Amino acid sequence: MALLDIRNLTLAFGTGLRPVRVVEDLSLSIQQGEILGLVGESGSGKSVTALAVARLLPSPPARYLHGHIQLDGHDVLTAPARALRQLRGGVVSYIFQDPGSSLNPVLRIETQIQETLRRHRPEAAGRAEVIRLLERVGIPAPDQRCRSYPHQLSGGMQQRVMIAIALASRPKLLIADEPTTALDVTIQAQILELLAELREQLGMSILLITHNLALVGQFADRVAVMYAGQIVETGPAQDLLRRPLHPYTRLLLDSVPRLGAGAHRLTAIPGSVPSMEKVPSGCRFHPRCPHAQPDCRQIVPVALPAASPDHIVRCPYALVLP
């Protein structure tokens, strides 16, 4: 059984008769010990999907219209508040974007880690465990750093502290939402390597959310590509990157800078992600798709196996595109 299993999830915002659907008919799963990369442009619905896993979106305005979320055998959408509190941290932990704004600026690092320990592992809420967690995420002189305030740490150090807080509860699933945002390239690689090492050491699963396919290809076992609230392609990472089938995935890969390519203008995807209040009819990507056919404007494509049973794509022309 999958650790996380989301089936046909439709999520909307709004309290009126016509709520705005921000995620529609979304299905994805994560196995124990697996790293799944969730990729797409800003505004595709990646972070909203991540927050829905532990029902962190306030309701209202969030409305779960259809589908189910199964997390470690628990039905998230019907779980009572007490059970949700156990799942949040006990089963799934988050690393949110921008650690500088996620950490409390007036509390020392030690205090912020101990808050999580007291909630989920009160027997280990001492300073020794804080230092051990900081050591595990590669922070030098942890006995000194634990007395620091967030502003006294670099961006890379702050991100490592966020990872330590997430690990304090010993979760089975770690959701990392753009964990390398605003970090330089060297620190980005260090953070992702740290997450991969922690997966090997602890056996936990990771949902890695990013807009960068190049990063995902190095660390993820599988990749799910998201556009305008829908998963448009899913498959094993190496298969999907070697042979992308959906036009959107192809364009995302074409826009990645390549070493040795010489001086040339980077490829850009024309247009932008549509507003979820004005989603195009038919295929949501057709206004930007260089291979769009007349019926793409009318027929809503379904996600079907394409190159292999594990490689799913939401495009009827995927296998015949040039």
Secondary structure, 3 states (H helix, E strand, C coil): CCCEEEEEEEEEECCCCCCEEEEEEEEEEECCCCEEEEECCCCCCHHHHHHHHCCCCCCCCEEEEEEEEEECCEEHHHCCHHHHHHHHHHCEEEECCCHHHHCCCCCCHHHHHHHHHHHHCHHHCCHHHHHHHHHHCCCCCHHHHCCCCHHHCCHHHHHHHHHHHHHCCCCCEEEEECCCCCCCHHHHHHHHHHHHHHHHHHCCEEEEEECCHHHHHHHCCEEEEEECCEEEEEEEHHHHHHCCCCHHHHHHHHCCCCCCCCCCCCCCCCCCCCCCCCCCCCCCCHHHCCCCCHHHHCCCCCCEEEEECCEEECCCCHHHCC
